[in-house]
Amino acid sequence: MFNVDLIELPEVKQVNEEGSRYYTSDGEVKYPSVTTILGSDPEKKKSLMEWRKRVGEEEANKIGTQAARKGTAVHNLIEAYITNETLPEAMPNELASFHLLRDAADKYIDNIRVVEGKMLSHHLRCAGTVDCIAEYRGELAVIDWKTSRRLKRKTMIDSYFKQAAAYAVMFEENTGIPIKQLMIIMACETGELQLFKEQRDDWIDSFIELRDYYETIS
């Protein structure tokens, strides 16, 4: 059993307009999601286009749909687990990835403060939904659960660190509680678990640069 002591965050609503996700607290000011901002990265767009061209549109759509469905299912499983709730039904491949995340949670995580928490930042001019904020090895951290078809090199997941850094800043803005530690916990279909630990202050400037770029093209 995990110690669950959830922090109440200010109410934020999610709206979707023209294929993009926005968040608002008052219905007037709408901020783009962190993922929308990250998706504007020219290098990321180029890599995605090259991959789709290489595998073909049909196969790319199939892989994307399967990955999204599995990612959602695994997130639902780990969220239920760390909040001591009954696990939803799942397919065997989804359970296999969940078991990897579960083992990491059992070993390293406790004192759950936020699960699927929507946050908005006037400072960063964006918003988003953080997977989890909890103590990792006794230190408060932004925790992002990921699934992957294969092992990833650290250089391949810059966007994950930028995303987590943005959530850390949002959390402090909303609660006054600072978070320095970022944890990416990734379950791979190879049966291996990857743990990536970074510091907020090493990544937040890169996120802000990309946020500024997004605003110039929007």
N, C-alpha and C positions, 0 to 999 in steps of 0.2 A: 504493500500500500504506500502511496505517495502522500506526502503532506501537501495539501492543496489549500492555498490561501490567496484566492484571486483578488486582484486589485480592480476596483471599478474605474473604468476609463470614461471620459466624456463621450456622450453619444455622437456617433458619426454614421451617416447614411451613405450607402454606395449607389451610384447611378451609372447607367451605361448609355452613352450617346455616340452615335456614328462609329460604333465598333471599338470605342475607347472607354476605359473605366475611370470614373471620377468619384470623388468623395466630397461630402459637404456636411457642415454642422448646423448651418442656418438656412439652407436652401438657396442662398444667394451666391456666396463665394464657393466656387468649385475648384478643387485641386486635382491634378492628374495623379494617377496611381504611380507608385514607385516602379512597378513592372512596365507601365506605359513609357515612362522616362527611360528606363534601361533598354527598352525595345527600340528607341530612337538612335541608339549608338550606330554610327555608320559602319564600323568594322563588324559589329554583330549582324547587321542587315546583310552585308556583303557575304559573310560566312554562311548565313542561312540560305541566301539565294544560290550560292555555289553548291551547297549540299543538296538543295532541292533539284537543281539541274543535274547533278551527278546521279542521284537515285531515281529521278523521275517524279513527276507531280503526284501520280497515283500512289506510289509507294511512300512518298513523303507524307501525304495526307493520312495514309493508313498508320504509319509509325507515330505521327503526331497524335492521332485520335487514341490509339492504344496507350501511349505514354500518359496522356492526360487522364484517361479513365483509370489507369492503374495508380497514378499519382494521387488522385482524389481518394481512391479506396484506401490506400496505405495511410494517407493523412488521417482519414476518419478512424482507422484502427488505432494509430498511435495516440491520437487525441483522446479517444475513449479510454485507452489504457492508462495514460498518465493522470487522468482525472478520476480513476477508480470506477469507471462505468463499464457496463456490459459491452463486450465487443460486438460490432455488427458482423453479419455474415460476409464472407469474402471468398474469392477464388484462391486455389492453391498457390499460384504465382504471387498473388498479393500478400498472402500470409507469409510466404517465404521472405519477402522483403520486410514485412512488418516485424518478423522475429529478429531480424538483424537490428532494427531500430530499438525494439523492446529490450534486447540484451544490453545495448548501450545505455538506455534509460535506467535500467536496473542497476547498472554499475556506476554511473556517473551523475545521475540527475535526481534532484529532490527540490522541495519547497517551490512548487509551481505557482507562479504569480499571474501569468497571462496565457491563455490558450485561444488561438484564433481571434486576436484582439485588433479591432479596427482603431487606427490612430490617425490624427491629422496634425500637420505641423505648419504653422504660419511662418516660422523661421525658414524651413526648407521649401515652402510653397508646394507641398505635395502631401500625399496620404497613402495609406496601405493597410494590409492585414498581416500582422506578424504571426508566425506559426506558434511560437512558444517563448516565454521569458521565464526562466527558472534558474536555480543554482546548478552550475556544472562544476563538479569537484569543489563545491563549497563557495564558488564565486558566481555572482549574478551574471547571466549571459543572455544574449539573443540567440535562440536556437532555431535553426532552419532545417526541417526534415526534407531530404531529397531522395529520389529514386533515380537510378541510371541503368542504362543497358550495359555499360562497361565501366571500368575504372577510369577515373579522370585525373589528369595532372592538375596541379594547383594553378598553373598558368591558364587553364581552360575555363576557370570558374571565377574570374574577376567580378563578373556581375553579381554573383552570390554574395561576395564580401561587401560590395557597394550597397546592395539591398539591405543586408543585415546592419551595416553602419547607419543607414538612414533610419531604420527602425529604432536603433539605440538612441539616436538623437531625438526622435519623436517621443519615445518613452520618457526621457528626461524632461522634455518640454512639458509633457502632460502631467507628470507625477513629481518632478523635482528629484527623482532618484537616478543617479548616473549609472550607466553601464559601459564598461570598457571592453568586455570580452565578447567575441563573436564566434559561434560554433556552427559549422556546417556538418551535419551527420547524414551520410549518404549510404543507402543500401543499393548495392550493385547486383544485377542479375547473374553475375559470376559467382555469387554466394559470399562476396567479401564486403566488409564494412569499411568505409573511409571516414576519418575524422579530420577536419580542417579547423584549426584554431587561429584566429587573427584578432587584431586590436582595432577598435572603432576609429581611433585617430589616424591610423595608417590608410584608411579608405574613404573617410567622409569627404575629404577635399575632392577626390576623383568623382564621387557622386555629385557634388555640387557643381563641378565643371560640366558634367553631362546634363544636369538639370538646367543650367544656364543655356546650354546648346539647344535643348528641347524647346525652351521658351523662344529662341530665335527662329525656329522653324514652324512653330505652331500658329 
